[in-house]
Amino acid sequence: MIRRREFIALLGGAVGGWSLRTGAQERIPKIGLLRTNAPPDPFVDAFRDGMRVLGYEEGHTVLYEMRWAEGKPDRLPVLAADLNGLNVDIILTGGDTAIHAARNAAPATPIVMGASNDPVGAGFAHSLARPGGMVTGLTIFSKELSQKRLELFRETVPSLVRVALLINPSFPAALSETKATEEAAQLLGVTMQPVTASDVDDLERALKSLTNSMVNGLITLADPFFTAHRGRIVDLANAARLPTMLHWREFVQAGGLLSYGPDNVELYRRAANFVDKILKGAKPGDLPIEQPTKFVLAINLKTARTLGIAVPQSVLFRADEVIE
């Protein structure tokens, strides 16, 4: 027989979960995934793996609703509204354009950022320690990273003098990231030449314009639009015989020369912990936004040989991933 006090405690636990029970019947939580790119997506795979490690079984103890913009950021608001219409419990997304779309379409729904460029600057959070509101998760932005990337790029390509900087002017974090990169370039005596692209046609024109130009390198800013089209970016850069320094190792796996940045796969796996805490009752605004602790230097030696670049041993020694 259950004593009255024990019954009250059990009842409290039953109704204390984050709106996942209706009366005495348990409801399976539904997570919306809003993505700028198209499947397959290693970051989504990492998130789902993180959820499995935490004990969530897809189709039984958690449901996923996935919406893919397929490299077309202008589709994100409609896809976010679609998720809101499905009454998802949480939206997982990444990149400031997608986060904006999710927050605008579903202002009352918790949003977990697998990766955000500048959540405070973009207005998603009051501070990293106390976000407030309905948005939390992980951020990738760091001024020091911009300088580190440029230092590694010039160490690998000592002749680096003038570098094209690929910018999506419609991306919310473009201004802060451009400023950080240009400040790093000034310190290192490198000239930056901004090149803008906001859609696929722009991207083709911008990168083809670099053929026979005065630049001798290319850097891309962190932007899900560029990530979605990473294969085309590195193909055009390699065709123009331009060495590249990129943010994510996924670009290097697609044929880029170098990348240095946070391990996004690990960030998205870590995002599962935020989802778990919110499902168990935590308020998003009370969960501090985390910064990355692991950074990955990736090098594609096949691309280096094609471009006639001898990667110094000092750089190879520090590499976390080398593609032969």
C-alpha positions in Angstrom: 0.0 0.0 0.0 1.3 3.5 -0.9 1.2 6.0 1.9 -0.4 9.4 1.3 3.0 11.2 1.4 4.5 8.8 -1.1 1.5 9.1 -3.4 1.8 12.9 -3.4 5.5 12.7 -4.2 4.8 10.3 -7.1 2.0 12.6 -8.4 4.3 15.6 -8.2 6.9 13.8 -10.3 4.3 12.8 -12.8 3.1 16.3 -13.5 6.5 18.1 -12.9 7.9 17.1 -16.3 8.1 19.8 -19.0 4.5 19.5 -20.3 5.1 16.0 -21.5 2.2 14.4 -19.6 -1.5 14.9 -20.2 -3.4 13.6 -17.1 -2.0 10.3 -16.2 -0.9 9.4 -19.8 2.7 10.0 -20.8 3.3 11.8 -24.1 6.4 11.2 -26.2 8.4 14.4 -26.6 8.8 15.8 -30.1 12.0 17.6 -31.2 12.0 19.7 -34.3 15.3 19.9 -36.2 15.7 22.9 -38.5 18.6 22.6 -40.9 20.0 25.0 -43.5 21.7 22.1 -45.5 20.4 18.8 -46.8 20.9 15.3 -45.6 23.2 13.5 -44.9 24.2 15.7 -42.0 26.9 14.6 -39.6 25.8 17.2 -37.0 22.3 15.8 -36.8 23.7 12.3 -36.6 25.9 13.4 -33.7 22.9 15.0 -31.9 20.8 11.9 -32.3 23.7 9.8 -31.0 24.0 12.1 -28.0 20.3 11.5 -27.3 20.7 7.8 -27.5 23.6 7.9 -25.0 21.2 9.8 -22.7 18.7 7.0 -23.0 16.3 8.3 -25.6 15.0 5.7 -28.1 13.8 7.2 -31.3 10.2 6.4 -32.0 9.6 5.2 -28.5 10.8 7.8 -26.0 11.5 10.7 -28.5 10.2 11.7 -31.9 12.1 13.9 -34.4 10.6 16.2 -37.0 13.3 17.2 -39.5 13.1 20.1 -41.9 15.8 20.8 -44.5 16.4 24.1 -46.3 18.7 22.3 -48.8 21.2 25.2 -48.9 18.5 27.8 -49.4 18.3 30.0 -46.3 15.2 31.9 -47.6 13.2 28.7 -46.9 14.0 28.6 -43.2 11.1 30.9 -42.0 8.5 28.6 -43.7 10.1 25.5 -42.4 10.3 26.9 -38.9 6.6 27.9 -39.1 5.9 24.3 -40.1 7.6 23.0 -37.0 5.7 25.4 -34.8 2.5 24.2 -36.3 3.4 20.6 -35.3 3.7 21.8 -31.6 7.2 20.5 -31.2 8.5 20.7 -27.6 12.0 22.0 -28.6 13.7 23.1 -31.8 17.3 22.2 -32.4 19.1 24.3 -35.0 22.3 26.1 -35.7 23.6 29.2 -37.4 22.2 32.6 -36.7 19.9 32.8 -39.7 18.1 29.5 -38.7 18.0 30.5 -35.1 16.3 33.8 -36.0 13.8 32.0 -38.2 13.0 29.5 -35.4 12.7 32.2 -32.7 10.4 34.4 -34.9 8.2 31.5 -35.9 8.0 29.8 -32.5 8.6 32.5 -29.8 7.2 30.3 -27.0 9.2 27.2 -27.9 12.6 26.5 -26.4 15.4 26.6 -28.9 18.7 24.8 -28.5 21.6 26.0 -30.6 23.9 23.3 -31.8 26.2 26.1 -32.9 25.7 29.9 -32.8 28.1 32.5 -34.2 27.4 35.3 -31.8 24.3 34.7 -29.6 24.7 37.9 -27.5 25.5 40.1 -30.4 22.6 38.6 -32.4 20.2 39.3 -29.5 19.4 35.7 -28.7 20.8 36.0 -25.2 21.4 38.7 -22.6 24.7 37.0 -21.7 26.4 33.6 -22.1 26.1 32.9 -18.3 22.4 33.9 -18.1 20.8 33.8 -21.5 17.3 34.6 -20.4 14.5 34.0 -22.9 13.9 30.8 -24.7 17.3 30.3 -26.5 20.3 28.4 -25.2 23.0 26.0 -26.4 26.5 26.4 -27.7 28.4 29.2 -29.4 31.5 29.1 -31.7 32.4 32.7 -31.9 35.9 33.9 -30.7 38.0 36.8 -31.9 41.1 34.8 -31.1 40.1 32.1 -33.5 40.2 34.5 -36.4 43.8 35.4 -35.7 44.8 31.7 -35.1 43.3 30.7 -38.5 45.2 33.4 -40.3 48.5 32.6 -38.5 48.2 28.9 -39.5 47.3 29.9 -43.1 50.3 32.1 -43.5 52.6 29.5 -41.8 51.4 27.0 -44.4 51.5 29.4 -47.3 54.3 31.9 -46.5 53.7 33.9 -49.7 50.2 34.8 -48.5 49.8 38.6 -49.0 46.3 39.3 -50.3 43.4 37.0 -49.2 39.8 36.9 -50.4 37.3 36.8 -47.6 34.0 35.1 -48.6 31.1 36.9 -46.8 27.4 36.4 -46.8 26.1 39.9 -46.1 22.6 38.6 -45.2 24.0 36.4 -42.4 23.5 38.0 -39.0 27.0 37.3 -37.7 28.8 38.4 -40.8 29.6 41.9 -39.5 31.2 40.8 -36.2 33.2 37.9 -37.9 34.4 40.2 -40.7 35.6 42.7 -38.2 37.5 40.1 -36.2 39.1 38.7 -39.3 40.1 42.1 -40.7 41.6 43.0 -37.3 43.7 39.8 -37.3 44.8 40.5 -40.9 46.0 44.0 -39.9 48.1 42.5 -37.1 49.7 40.1 -39.4 50.2 42.4 -42.4 47.8 40.6 -44.7 45.4 42.5 -46.9 41.8 41.2 -47.0 39.6 41.5 -50.1 35.9 41.0 -49.3 33.9 38.9 -51.7 30.1 38.6 -51.1 27.6 35.9 -51.9 24.1 35.4 -50.5 22.8 32.7 -52.9 24.1 30.0 -55.2 24.3 32.3 -58.3 26.3 34.9 -56.2 28.6 32.1 -55.0 29.4 31.0 -58.5 30.0 34.5 -59.7 32.1 35.5 -56.7 34.4 32.5 -56.8 34.9 32.5 -60.5 35.8 36.2 -60.3 38.8 35.2 -58.3 40.4 33.4 -61.2 43.4 35.4 -62.4 42.8 38.0 -59.6 45.5 39.4 -57.4 44.5 37.3 -54.4 46.6 34.3 -53.4 44.3 32.7 -50.8 40.6 32.4 -49.7 39.0 32.4 -46.3 35.3 31.7 -45.7 33.4 33.0 -42.7 31.4 30.5 -40.6 28.0 30.3 -42.3 25.6 27.4 -42.7 25.0 28.6 -46.3 28.7 28.1 -47.1 28.8 24.8 -45.3 25.8 23.5 -47.3 27.7 24.4 -50.5 31.2 23.5 -49.3 31.9 21.1 -52.2 31.3 23.8 -54.8 33.3 26.3 -52.9 36.4 24.2 -52.7 36.0 22.9 -56.3 36.0 26.5 -57.6 38.8 27.6 -55.3 41.0 24.7 -56.4 40.2 25.4 -60.0 41.4 28.9 -59.5 44.5 27.4 -57.7 43.7 29.3 -54.5 44.7 27.7 -51.2 41.9 27.8 -48.7 41.5 28.3 -44.9 38.1 27.2 -43.8 36.2 26.9 -40.5 35.2 23.2 -40.4 37.0 20.0 -41.3 34.0 19.0 -43.4 35.4 21.5 -46.0 38.8 19.8 -45.9 37.1 16.5 -46.3 35.5 17.9 -49.4 38.8 19.0 -50.8 39.7 22.3 -49.1 43.4 22.8 -48.0 43.1 23.8 -44.3 40.5 24.2 -41.6 40.8 25.3 -38.0 37.8 25.6 -35.7 35.6 24.0 -33.1 34.6 20.3 -33.5 31.0 20.9 -34.6 30.2 17.2 -34.4 31.1 17.3 -30.7 29.1 20.5 -30.2 25.9 18.9 -31.6 26.5 15.8 -29.6 26.7 18.1 -26.5 23.5 19.9 -27.6 21.6 16.7 -26.6 22.4 17.5 -22.9 20.6 20.8 -23.3 17.5 19.1 -24.8 17.6 16.5 -22.0 17.7 19.2 -19.3 14.8 21.2 -20.8 12.7 18.1 -21.2 13.3 17.4 -17.5 12.1 20.8 -16.5 14.9 23.3 -16.9 14.2 26.7 -18.3 16.3 27.6 -21.4 17.1 31.0 -20.1 18.7 29.5 -17.0 21.1 27.2 -18.9 24.4 28.9 -19.6 25.5 29.0 -23.2 28.7 26.9 -23.6 31.8 27.7 -25.6 33.8 25.0 -27.4 36.7 23.4 -25.6 38.0 21.3 -28.5 39.5 22.7 -31.7 40.4 20.7 -34.8 43.2 21.5 -37.4 42.6 19.5 -40.6 44.9 19.4 -43.6 44.3 17.9 -47.1 47.7 16.8 -48.4 46.2 15.7 -51.7 45.0 19.3 -52.3 48.3 20.7 -51.1 50.2 18.6 -53.7 47.8 19.6 -56.4 48.4 23.3 -55.6 52.1 22.8 -55.3 52.2 23.6 -51.6 54.7 21.9 -49.3 53.0 21.9 -45.9 55.6 22.6 -43.2 56.3 19.9 -40.6 55.5 22.4 -37.9 51.9 22.6 -39.2 51.6 18.8 -39.8 52.8 18.1 -36.3 49.8 20.0 -34.9 47.2 18.6 -37.2 44.4 16.6 -35.7 43.3 15.2 -39.1 45.4 14.7 -42.2 43.8 13.6 -45.5 46.3 11.9 -47.8 
